[in-house]
C-alpha cells in the first residue's frame, strides 16, 4: 500500500494534478461561502423554507406541516424567498 501511495504522489506531483485539485477545492470553498452568505441575508422563515426544500430535500407539504401551515402558505413563502434572493443577487450584480 505504501508503495502505491508513493507512486501516486510522484505521478500527481509530476502532472501538477494536486495543484489543480487544490485550486478547484479553494474555488469551491469560496463559492460555498458566497452562497451561504447570500442565503443568510434572507429573513429566518425564508432561509429556513429554502434550506428545507433545497438542502434537506424535504417536500413542500412537509415544510408546511413543520410550521403548522398549508401547502399554499409554504408555496407562497418559497416564491417570496426566491424573489428576495433574486433581488439580492441582482443588487450584487449591479454593484460589480
Residue pairs with C-beta under 8 A, 6 or more apart in sequence:
11 17
12 18
38 85
38 88
38 89
38 92
39 47
39 50
39 51
39 85
40 47
41 88
42 50
42 81
42 84
42 85
42 88
43 84
45 77
45 81
46 77
46 80
46 81
46 84
46 85
47 81
49 63
49 74
49 77
49 78
49 81
50 78
50 81
50 82
50 85
52 58
52 62
52 63
52 66
53 60
53 63
53 78
58 66
60 71
60 74
60 75
60 78
61 71
61 74
63 74
63 78
64 70
64 71
64 73
64 74
67 73
67 74
